[in-house]
Amino acid sequence: MEWYTRDMEKTAVFGGGCFWCTEAVFQMFKGVSKVESGYAGGTMENPNYGQVATGRTGHAECIRVTYDPSVISYIDLLTVFFGSHDPTTPNRQGYDVGTEYRSLILYQTEEEKNAAEKLMQEVNESLKDGTRVVTQVLPLETFYPAESYHQNYYKENQSAPYCQLIIEPKIEKVRKRFAELLKQ
């Protein structure tokens, strides 16, 4: 049965600020088999962290989520995406500032594009404070995996101050908000 599930898996690519945070969030969900940190949405081929951090490559820190759509839907992933970061702040998430931290959905099909745009409209309609979603919705051209030391960062560095002060509170918020979708 494992071969069947692997053949049915899909991928989704999101940029929601620091990829260490978004990776840690999406790794918690049922139906998600892999989350990989990387770079996408820009023009430079094969960028590295130092190049992306300059803000001149056009790339954002992103994650590529491999998931089983029979367990967790793309809509569920989008809902978690919008519920786990602030999609109303341009080029910023918390203390991380720059175009590489922008809110970004990179779609692979017209159905994904339409789903993202519809959910963005719903989020905008729910906002009563005058803010608006600034998330970019762009076609995925290429996803470049980040360097190995960025992969599974939270899992391998939980005692690091950044993990304790920034990632852990985000994870707790998401656990409470999306408990029904979490792995057991």
C-alpha positions in Angstrom: 0.0 0.0 0.0 2.9 2.4 0.6 3.8 2.5 -3.1 0.2 3.6 -3.9 0.3 6.4 -1.4 3.6 7.7 -2.6 2.3 7.7 -6.2 -0.7 9.8 -5.1 1.3 12.5 -3.2 1.4 16.1 -4.4 3.5 19.1 -3.5 2.6 22.6 -2.5 5.0 25.6 -2.2 4.5 28.4 0.2 6.6 31.4 1.5 5.4 32.6 4.9 8.5 34.3 6.3 11.4 32.4 7.8 11.4 28.9 6.3 12.6 27.4 9.7 9.2 28.5 11.1 7.0 27.4 8.2 8.8 24.1 7.9 8.3 23.4 11.6 4.6 24.2 11.3 3.8 22.1 8.3 5.7 19.1 9.6 3.0 18.7 12.3 0.1 17.8 10.0 -1.5 14.5 9.1 -0.9 13.6 5.5 2.3 15.6 5.2 5.2 13.3 4.5 8.0 15.8 3.9 8.7 19.5 4.2 11.7 21.0 2.5 13.1 24.5 3.0 14.3 26.3 -0.1 14.1 29.3 -2.4 11.6 30.2 -5.1 9.8 33.1 -6.8 12.9 34.8 -8.1 15.2 34.9 -11.1 18.6 33.7 -10.1 19.4 30.1 -10.8 20.7 27.9 -8.0 20.8 30.6 -5.3 22.3 30.1 -1.9 21.3 31.5 1.4 23.8 34.4 1.3 22.6 35.5 -2.1 18.9 35.2 -1.2 19.5 37.2 2.0 20.7 40.2 0.0 17.2 40.6 -1.4 18.6 40.9 -4.9 17.7 37.4 -6.3 13.9 37.9 -6.2 13.6 34.6 -4.3 11.7 34.2 -1.0 12.4 31.7 1.7 9.9 29.0 0.9 8.9 25.4 1.8 7.9 22.6 -0.4 5.3 20.4 1.3 4.8 16.8 0.1 1.4 15.6 1.1 -1.3 13.0 0.5 -4.4 14.8 -0.7 -6.6 11.9 0.5 -5.5 12.8 4.1 -5.1 16.6 3.9 -6.4 18.8 1.2 -4.8 21.7 -0.6 -7.5 23.9 0.9 -6.5 22.7 4.4 -2.8 23.5 3.6 -3.8 27.0 2.4 -5.9 27.5 5.6 -2.9 26.6 7.7 -0.7 28.8 5.6 -2.9 31.9 6.1 -3.5 31.0 9.8 0.1 30.5 10.7 1.6 33.8 9.6 0.6 37.4 8.9 -0.3 37.7 5.2 -1.0 41.4 5.6 2.5 42.6 6.2 4.5 43.3 3.0 8.1 41.8 2.9 8.1 41.0 6.6 7.3 38.4 9.3 8.0 39.5 12.8 11.6 40.6 13.1 12.5 39.2 9.6 12.4 42.0 7.1 13.0 41.9 3.3 11.5 40.6 0.1 12.9 37.2 1.0 10.4 37.0 3.8 7.3 38.0 1.8 4.1 36.0 1.8 3.9 33.9 -1.3 1.9 31.0 -2.8 3.5 29.3 -5.8 0.8 27.4 -7.7 1.3 24.5 -10.1 -2.2 24.2 -11.5 -5.1 26.5 -12.3 -7.1 24.8 -9.5 -4.4 25.7 -7.0 -4.4 29.3 -8.2 -8.2 29.6 -8.0 -8.2 28.0 -4.6 -5.6 30.4 -3.3 -7.3 33.5 -4.8 -10.7 32.4 -3.4 -9.3 31.9 0.1 -7.5 35.2 0.0 -10.8 36.9 -0.9 -12.4 35.2 2.1 -9.6 36.3 4.4 -9.8 39.9 3.1 -13.6 39.9 3.7 -13.0 38.7 7.3 -10.5 41.5 8.1 -12.2 44.3 9.9 -9.2 46.5 10.7 -8.6 47.9 7.2 -5.7 45.7 6.4 -5.5 43.6 3.3 -3.8 40.4 2.3 -0.5 41.1 0.4 0.3 37.5 -0.4 1.6 37.1 -3.9 0.1 34.2 -6.0 2.5 33.2 -8.7 3.2 30.2 -10.9 5.9 27.9 -9.6 8.8 28.0 -12.0 11.6 26.3 -9.9 12.1 25.4 -6.3 15.7 25.3 -5.2 16.3 23.3 -2.0 18.2 25.2 0.7 21.5 24.1 2.1 21.4 21.0 4.3 21.9 23.0 7.6 18.5 24.7 6.9 16.6 21.4 6.6 14.7 20.2 9.7 16.1 23.2 11.6 13.6 23.3 14.4 13.7 19.5 15.0 17.5 19.5 15.2 18.0 22.8 17.1 15.1 23.1 19.6 17.3 24.4 22.4 18.5 27.3 20.2 17.2 30.7 21.3 15.5 31.4 17.9 13.6 28.1 18.1 12.5 28.7 21.7 11.6 32.4 21.3 10.2 32.6 17.8 9.3 29.1 16.5 7.9 27.5 19.6 5.2 30.2 20.2 4.1 29.9 16.6 3.9 26.1 16.8 1.8 26.3 20.0 -0.6 28.8 18.3 -1.0 26.5 15.3 -1.4 23.4 17.5 -4.4 25.1 19.3 -5.9 26.5 16.1 -5.6 23.4 13.9 -5.7 20.5 16.5 -8.0 18.4 14.3 -5.3 18.3 11.5 -2.3 17.3 13.6 -0.4 14.1 13.5 -1.1 12.0 16.6 
